[in-house]
Amino acid sequence: MMIKILLTLLLPGVLPLRTKVVYKKAGEMVALHCPPRPGAEAAPSWTGPSGNLTGSLSASADVLIHGHSLVFLAVSVNHQGNYSCFPGNAGSRFWFQVVVSTAQSGEHEGSRYLTTCFTQESCRLSCPAEDIPAEDTPSITSRGVTWRREGEASSARSFFPSVEEEDGGVYVCSRSYSYGRHVYNSSFTVVLDVQPSKQQRRSEILSPKQNDVFPVDLAPSASRLHPLHLILPFGCIAALLIVLAAAVVTKSKPDAACRPRGAPGSSGGGPGPGSRLLNRAAPVEDHIC
């Protein structure tokens, strides 16, 4: 069987503002805590399905009242009903609704706590500390926390130096308390979800995809060019044309110091009789510089 405890805050003439749902298995210890109010010196008053609760009445029903806490040593179907606490300030009261579920109904998903870890990294499971007796509750002593994996009777570890996927699953932690000669438990279900390690995730290019085609502008826009960018290339071309023109003119003009072979004033003098045939075979434009 399961016990569902519904915590509801009520104001006069106003519907509940907040709701806290707590699930516990039948036979386990549950503590309801009434929020303290500033300036309230007296302990809050509690009411149950049968009326006002006092220390003597609650002790006989396996229910303890200490400070701002209402402790059920072992919840059962007999504790089903509505409870409320009055912290001491006028106009405010907190309500609790205790609902008992049978074992056949199964565990409610809302009673599970999720822990996410990554493979090949250290992982520690934490046992929730909600709706448990306060540390200063008289005669109630904590005996520590034990872990087991759901479906296994042997104890399980709560710390994994390098967690793996097979370590994932459902774990149950039990907080044990001793009261008088009896030991009571408050259990919680923790689901370990093991995800692939972040370091194992491969880097990939998201965009562009393979074989994607997209335009690339290799030339800057003409509107973005500075005027000097346009003047300098034309100035260089003009200077080059001037140099080439000067070279052509210089090559086409014969040197003044050059004279045709056999011309007057040449150092070789006139043609001799023995050289007449050679002079006729010489090129007409042959010059001596």
BELDA-V606801 format. One record per pair of residues at least 4 apart in sequence whose ideal C-beta (glycine too) atoms are under 7 Angstrom apart, sorted by sequence separation. I is the first residue (numbers start at 1). J is the second residue. D is the distance in Angstrom with one decimal. If there is no record, write none. Layout:
# BELDA-V606801
i={I;I}
j={J;J}
d={D;D}
This chain:
# BELDA-V606801
i={10;24;36;47;53;54;55;57;75;101;107;117;133;148;152;163;196;208;220;225;227;228;231;232;233;234;235;236;237;238;239;240;241;242;243;244;245;246;247;248;249;254;259;262;271;275;276;277;278;282;47;48;53;58;59;65;66;87;178;179;196;220;225;261;271;10;24;47;58;117;148;208;259;9;45;46;58;63;64;72;86;133;148;149;160;176;177;259;261;8;9;63;147;148;262;271;9;63;64;84;85;146;147;176;262;34;55;62;84;115;147;175;8;62;84;147;174;175;7;53;62;84;6;7;70;82;83;174;173;6;82;83;113;156;172;173;4;5;81;172;173;262;80;127;4;46;79;80;150;170;171;80;149;150;2;3;150;170;171;261;2;125;149;150;266;2;3;77;169;2;43;44;46;147;148;168;1;5;167;168;261;147;168;260;261;3;5;167;260;261;145;146;259;145;165;258;259;145;164;258;163;258;36;49;144;257;48;49;125;142;143;34;124;143;255;33;48;124;142;143;33;47;141;32;46;47;123;140;141;31;32;122;46;122;140;31;45;122;123;139;143;44;45;139;29;30;44;120;121;29;44;132;29;44;119;133;29;30;119;28;42;117;119;125;127;27;28;40;40;127;26;40;26;37;24;32;34;36;37;35;37;34;132;35;34;128;127;71;32;69;69;125;71;67;125;69;66;3;66;26;113;115;117;119;1;113;115;121;112;113;114;115;116;117;118;119;120;111;115;118;119;12;112;114;116;118;118;11;107;10;9;10;23;8;23;23;7;8;21;6;5;6;5;6;3;4;3;4;1;2;1;31;1;30;31;1;31;2;4;29;2;2;73;22;22;74;73;29;29;28;29;28;29;28;28;25}
j={14;28;40;51;57;58;59;61;79;105;111;121;137;152;156;167;200;212;224;229;231;232;235;236;237;238;239;240;241;242;243;244;245;246;247;248;249;250;251;252;253;258;263;266;275;279;280;281;282;286;52;53;58;63;64;70;71;92;183;184;201;225;230;266;276;16;30;53;64;123;154;214;265;16;52;53;65;70;71;79;93;140;155;156;167;183;184;266;268;16;17;71;155;156;270;279;18;72;73;93;94;155;156;185;271;44;65;72;94;125;157;185;19;73;95;158;185;186;19;65;74;96;19;20;83;95;96;187;187;21;97;98;128;171;187;188;21;22;98;189;190;279;98;145;23;65;98;99;169;189;190;100;169;170;23;24;171;191;192;282;24;147;171;172;288;25;26;100;192;26;67;68;70;171;172;192;26;30;192;193;286;173;194;286;287;30;32;194;287;288;173;174;287;174;194;287;288;175;194;288;194;289;68;81;176;289;81;82;158;175;176;68;158;177;289;68;83;159;177;178;69;83;177;69;83;84;160;177;178;69;70;160;85;161;179;71;85;162;163;179;183;85;86;180;71;72;86;162;163;72;87;175;73;88;163;177;74;75;164;74;88;163;165;171;173;74;75;87;88;175;75;89;76;87;75;83;85;87;88;87;89;87;186;94;94;188;188;133;96;133;134;190;137;134;192;137;137;75;138;100;188;190;192;194;77;189;191;197;189;190;191;192;193;194;195;196;197;189;193;196;197;91;191;193;195;197;198;92;189;93;94;95;108;95;110;111;96;97;110;96;96;97;98;99;98;99;100;101;100;101;101;131;102;131;132;103;133;105;108;133;107;108;179;130;131;184;184;177;184;184;185;185;186;186;187;187}
d={6.9;5.0;6.6;6.4;5.8;6.7;6.3;6.8;5.3;4.6;6.0;6.5;4.4;6.0;6.9;5.0;5.6;3.8;5.4;4.3;6.2;5.8;6.0;6.5;6.6;6.4;6.5;6.4;6.5;6.6;6.6;6.4;6.3;6.4;6.5;6.6;6.5;6.3;6.4;6.4;6.5;6.0;4.3;6.5;5.1;5.8;6.7;6.7;6.6;5.2;5.5;5.1;5.1;4.0;6.6;5.8;6.8;6.6;5.2;6.3;6.8;6.6;6.3;6.8;6.0;5.7;5.0;6.4;6.1;3.5;6.9;6.2;6.5;5.9;6.9;4.3;5.3;6.7;4.4;5.8;5.2;5.0;5.6;4.4;5.6;5.7;5.1;5.6;7.0;4.2;5.0;6.8;6.3;5.2;6.4;4.8;5.0;5.6;6.9;5.5;5.1;6.1;4.8;5.5;5.5;4.6;5.6;6.9;6.3;5.8;6.9;6.8;5.5;4.5;4.6;4.8;4.7;4.6;6.5;6.4;6.0;6.7;6.3;3.9;6.7;6.5;4.2;4.6;6.9;5.7;5.2;6.4;5.5;6.1;5.7;5.4;6.4;4.2;6.0;5.6;6.2;6.4;5.5;4.9;5.5;6.1;5.5;6.2;6.9;6.3;4.8;4.5;6.2;3.9;5.9;4.6;6.7;5.5;6.1;6.3;6.9;7.0;5.6;5.8;5.7;5.8;6.0;4.3;6.1;6.6;6.1;5.8;5.5;5.9;5.5;5.0;3.5;6.4;6.6;6.0;5.0;5.2;3.9;6.8;6.9;6.6;6.7;6.1;5.6;5.3;5.6;5.2;6.4;6.9;5.0;4.4;5.9;5.5;6.9;6.8;5.8;4.3;5.6;3.1;6.3;6.0;6.4;6.3;4.2;7.0;3.9;4.5;6.5;6.4;6.1;5.8;5.2;4.9;5.8;5.7;5.3;6.6;6.6;6.9;6.5;5.0;4.5;5.4;4.9;5.2;4.5;6.7;5.2;5.5;5.1;4.7;7.0;6.9;4.0;5.8;6.8;4.5;4.8;7.0;7.0;4.6;5.6;5.3;6.4;6.6;4.8;6.0;5.9;6.4;6.2;6.4;6.7;5.2;5.9;6.8;5.5;5.0;6.2;6.0;3.7;5.0;6.4;5.2;3.2;6.5;6.1;6.0;5.8;4.0;6.0;6.8;3.6;6.4;5.8;6.7;4.7;5.9;5.3;6.7;5.7;4.6;6.0;5.4;5.3;6.6;5.5;5.6;6.7;6.8;6.4;6.6;4.9;4.3;6.3;6.9;6.3;5.8;6.7;6.0;6.9;6.8;6.9;6.2;4.8;4.9;5.1;5.3;4.8;5.6;5.3;5.8;5.0;6.1;6.9;6.9;4.6;5.9;5.4;6.3;6.2;4.6;6.1;6.7;6.6;5.9;5.7;5.2;4.9;4.3;6.2;3.2;5.3;6.5;5.9;6.7;6.1;3.8;5.3;6.6;6.4;4.1;5.4;6.1;6.1;3.8;6.0;5.5;5.0;5.6;5.7;5.0;4.8;6.5;7.0;6.9;6.6;6.6;6.2;6.9;4.9;6.2;5.6;5.9;4.2;7.0;6.7;5.5;4.7;5.4;6.0;6.2}
